Each structure stands twice: as C-alpha cells, then as structure tokens.
Amino acid sequence: MTAVSPYVVPLETVIDIEDGKTWEPVSLFVKNNNDQQTAEGVDDKVVPKRKMTIAEGISPLLTSMKLFGLYSSRRSENVDDDLDKNPRKWNAYRVYAVTVVILLWLNVVRMLSVFTREEKFGMILFGKLIIVSWSIQCATSQSAFYAASFSGRLAVLLHQPLDDSCAKHARKVATVYSVIDWSVIMLGSSFFAYGLFFTKGYKDSLLTPLQTHIEISDALVPRIIAYFSTFYLLSAFTFAQTITFVLAMIFSHQFKKVTQTLELRLDNQQRHVSDSDIETFRQKHQEISMNVDYVDDCLMFSNAAAFCCQLASLIILLYNLIFYTSFVTDPVIITWHIIWMFTLSFGLMLTAGGGIVLHHYVSLIQFVFFIRPPDIDMPEGLQFCC
C-alpha cells in the first residue's frame, strides 16, 4: 500500500458558520446506522445509498483464503461488540489457522538447514536461496493475515459498506483475480509434483534435512508431505498479494469517483461549489485516506516481505536463467523457471502497483488540483482541507 498524505487530520465535527449547519462526518470503523440522514446539499453521487460491504464485494477471494487459514470472519454482525465480548475466543478454525502459521515458520527453520559445507557457487546454491526466500515470504504473509484477521482489525475494515458502482467493480476484480490465483496454485503444484516425483532428486532440497543431511532409501512419504505443504505456500504467496492489490483498487476507485463528482459539480455550477459541499468532499477524501492508512498498518509486514523477497528471488532467478540454463537438459524444468520468473514479476507488479496507484490518488497535489482550478477562488475554510 502507501502511506496517506501527512496533511490529513483526524475527522471531527465541523461547524459551517456561514450556513449555520453542523457537519458530522461518517464514523470510519464502526457500523453505520441505516437510518442516518444525509446532510442537506450533498450530492447523491458523493454519499450514495450503500448496501454491499467490502467483504461481500470480494467474497470470492475471502472464501478461497478461508480454505488455507488466511482469513476468518466473525459470526457477530456487530464486529465491535464481538471483539469486546470475546476478544480471545478460540474455535476449531482458529486452531487450524494457528497450526498453519506454526507449520510455515517451522518450514522456514527447516529450509535454513538446506545449505551444506560442500555448497559451491552455481545453479544449485541459487535454487536453494530462492526456496528459502520464498518460504520466508509465505510465512510472513500468513502470519500478517492471521494477526489482522483474528485481532478483528481486518474484519472492521471489510465490514464497511460500498456504494453500488464500487461494489460491482470490487466483485468483478475479485472474481478475475480469484481465477488467476487458483490457476497459479494448480500450475505451481503440478510443477512441484513433477520436480518431487519424476526428476530423480531435482527437488530433494524441499525434503531437507532428509536427503540433504540424512540419507534415506525410500523418501516417498516425505515427498508426499512436502508436496501438500506447497499448497499452503502457494496460497499464502498468491492470495496475500492479490487481496492487498484488490483493496488498493477499491480505494482507488473511491478516490476517482470523488474527484470525478467534484469536476462534474464544478461544470454544472459555473465552477462554483458551496462551502458545505466542499466540506463533504473533504470528509469523504479523508475517510478513504484513513482507510488506506488502516490497511497499511494491518498488512505492512506482508507487503514488505512480498516486495523484498520477490525482488531478491527475481534477480537470482534471472541470473540463473542467463548463465546456467545450458546445464539443464529437462525442458519441463526450463519451462518452470521461465514461468516462475513471470509469476514473480507479476507478484512484484501487484505489490508495487497497488501502492503506486493509491499514491496517485492520495497525493496532495492531485487533490488540490481538482479542488482549486486556476480560474476560481478558493472558498474560505478550504485551506483547512489542503
């Protein structure tokens, strides 16, 4: 994600002295009452009728994440009450999620033992470095989403409502990326199966310390266990990045709609907007910015691990492909290296792209440009916004 503008200040009640009205901004992280009255003079496109929540809009992704212990929704409709009454409530799913986190970190510790004293500079060493880096990324992402989910912070964000146009956009994007994620998982698991069972030891590094420090004659059972563990690694790798990117697209869509609505108001009213409407735009912009900051606080470790580990793995893999491809005779392995390079590039693009797009809309310069065109006067009090 990206950090919000430092000029954004906490929301508070703002009194418009000129019109004699009191403006009460929408509470960001609590459930809004359905009967809350819309302020007079507010355009319907800025404060539309809201029905679908973020969680419902991206339900295809969240449902897939639940299968691998990455996300859990609270049963109570009132999230805040549920957190107060049962802050440490344990259930079968929570035990399952904790178990997955522990196993992924144990896998990281296990993979650190993959190196031996006989290691030499070359393709095998680089392959081991990529596996270790990838394991750290997946374990970090799984832990970050577990903490955000079961602390209730992620649920508070996902229970916020969306307007109709943003809800349709979110559902469409979530469905497309769910299909992409499952395709990556199926393709990746197929190549891992080939490397573990049909290459005479090419992927035996995944069995460490077996076959690396402890030789065994029949490693079928360890290979099966290692193969099933790759499903959790692939899910943490794909869904963690995708959900962050989809949230970034949702917030970007909201920013875009606010600025477009303001442009429309300026055109329809001879480039004049009342102080009350400007305050409404300011509050809406600030609400979205605070949501972005909230997501960044929840998932910053996952985003940082995804960017750093993928960048390192991509550099190592590219070096491998350039200088050591001639030593590989199996076309399936070469194809897997190329596909993995594009997969890492796509993941890096999702991680960095979400932050870049959001920064474009959160930018103070972008907002000031729409609020204050050069040929109109800035109303008094708007300087507080900018």
Secondary structure, 3 states (H helix, E strand, C coil): CCCCCCCCCCCCCEEECCCCEEECCCCCCCCCCCCCCCCCCCCCCCCCCEEEEHHHHCHHHHHHHHHCCCCCCCCCCCHHHHHHHCCCCCCHHHHHHHHHHHHHHHHHHHHHHHCCCCCCCCHHHHHHHHHHHHHHHHHHHHHHHHHHHHCCHHHHHHCCEEEHHHHHHHHHHHHHHHHHHHHHHHHHHHHHHHHHHCCCCCCHHHHCCECCCECCCCCHHHHHHHHHHHHHHHHHHHHHHHHHHHHHHHHHHHHHHHHHHHHHHHHHCCCCCCHHHHHHHHHHHHHHHHHHHHHHHHHHHHHHHHHHHHHHHHHHHHHHHHHCHHHCCCHHHHHHHHHHHHHHHHHHHHHHHHHHHHHHHHCHHHHHHHHCCCCCCCCCCHHHCC
